[in-house]
C-alpha cells in the first residue's frame, strides 16, 4: 500500500482504523504509526523500478526475494 501511494504521488493524510480490544488504544495507535514509518524507511532501501516490474508481472517469488533483501539490508 505504501509503495503504491508513493508511486501515484499521494501526499495526503493516512487514516488508521483500529479497534484495540485488549491493548491500550494509545499504544496500539503509536505502534501502527511506527509500523507505517518503518515501511516507508524500508522502501527507501529497495530498487523501486525492479520492485514495480515484479509486482506488475505478478511474479510473487521474485517480488518476495526483493522484499526479503529490503528487510535484511
C-alpha positions in Angstrom: 0.0 0.0 0.0 2.7 2.4 1.0 4.6 1.7 -2.2 1.7 2.4 -4.5 0.7 5.6 -2.5 4.3 6.8 -3.2 4.1 5.8 -6.8 1.0 7.8 -7.5 2.4 10.8 -5.6 -0.1 10.8 -2.8 0.9 13.2 -0.1 -2.2 13.4 1.9 -3.1 12.0 5.3 -3.3 8.4 6.2 -6.0 7.1 8.5 -5.9 4.1 10.8 -9.0 2.0 11.6 -8.2 0.3 14.9 -10.3 -1.4 17.4 -7.9 -2.5 20.1 -10.0 -4.7 22.4 -7.1 -5.9 24.6 -4.4 -3.3 24.0 -4.0 0.2 25.3 -5.5 2.3 22.4 -2.8 4.9 22.5 -0.1 2.3 22.4 -1.8 0.5 19.6 -2.0 3.7 17.6 1.6 4.6 18.3 2.7 1.1 17.2 0.7 1.4 14.0 2.2 4.8 13.1 5.7 3.4 13.8 4.9 0.4 11.5 4.0 2.8 8.7 7.1 4.8 9.2 9.2 1.6 9.1 7.5 0.6 5.8 8.5 4.0 4.3 12.1 3.6 5.5 12.3 0.1 4.2 11.0 1.2 0.8 14.0 3.6 0.6 16.3 0.5 0.5 14.7 -1.2 -2.4 15.1 -0.7 -6.2 11.7 0.7 -6.8 11.9 0.1 -10.6 12.7 -3.6 -10.0 10.0 -4.0 -7.4 7.4 -2.3 -9.6 8.3 -4.5 -12.5 7.9 -7.7 -10.4 4.6 -6.5 -9.0 3.3 -5.7 -12.4 4.3 -9.0 -13.9 2.8 -10.9 -11.0 5.9 -12.8 -10.2 5.4 -13.4 -6.5 8.6 -15.4 -5.9 10.8 -12.7 -7.4 8.8 -10.0 -5.5 9.3 -11.8 -2.2 13.0 -12.1 -3.0 13.3 -8.3 -3.4 11.3 -7.7 -0.3 13.5 -10.0 1.8 16.6 -8.2 0.5 14.9 -5.0 1.6 14.3 -6.4 5.1 17.7 -7.7 5.7 19.8 -4.9 4.2 
